[in-house]
């Protein structure tokens, strides 16, 4: 379809409005990139219609799915495959939010899939790397709390105590050098 036709159909305005319902900035960006599919992509259109219908059932059920938001993970997710990769605390928290959200969604869809006939949606969530997501949540949960704050770990207390001790030694040494008259000449 030509851009002019899409503008006359208000496609871009509607797409923008729909993107406001995304739970992540990355989801919103993906929606905003979407262009209409043509009849040549009929199978994809039908597949997306089935998924959409099942999402609607799940969201409008008596126990609706609750989607949680997360911060951006796409910029660093591929970097995690390399050994020795380090993340900032905020990135770690975003990854925890993403993995937790994916696990909660997986669990919710698995629970209600037979009752609501969500086969396609279930197939989609079963393609998630469930054990990797569980391991990610477990590992990150040992380091940060649910608000993204660093936990008070014994190793961190030990490091803080060591830093305080070294600072104290430096202060004592500086005081000795600055107050000892024999060292002033």
Secondary structure, 3 states (H helix, E strand, C coil): CCHHHHHHCCHHHHHHHHHCCCCEHHHHHHHHHCCCCCHHHHHHHHHHHHHHHHHHHHHCCCCCCCCCCECCCHHHHHHHHCCCCCCCHHHHHHHHHHHHHHHHHHHHHHHHHHHHCCHHHHHHHHCCCHHHHHHHHHHHHCCECCCCCECCCHHHHHHHHHHHHHHHHHHHHHHHHHHCHHHCC
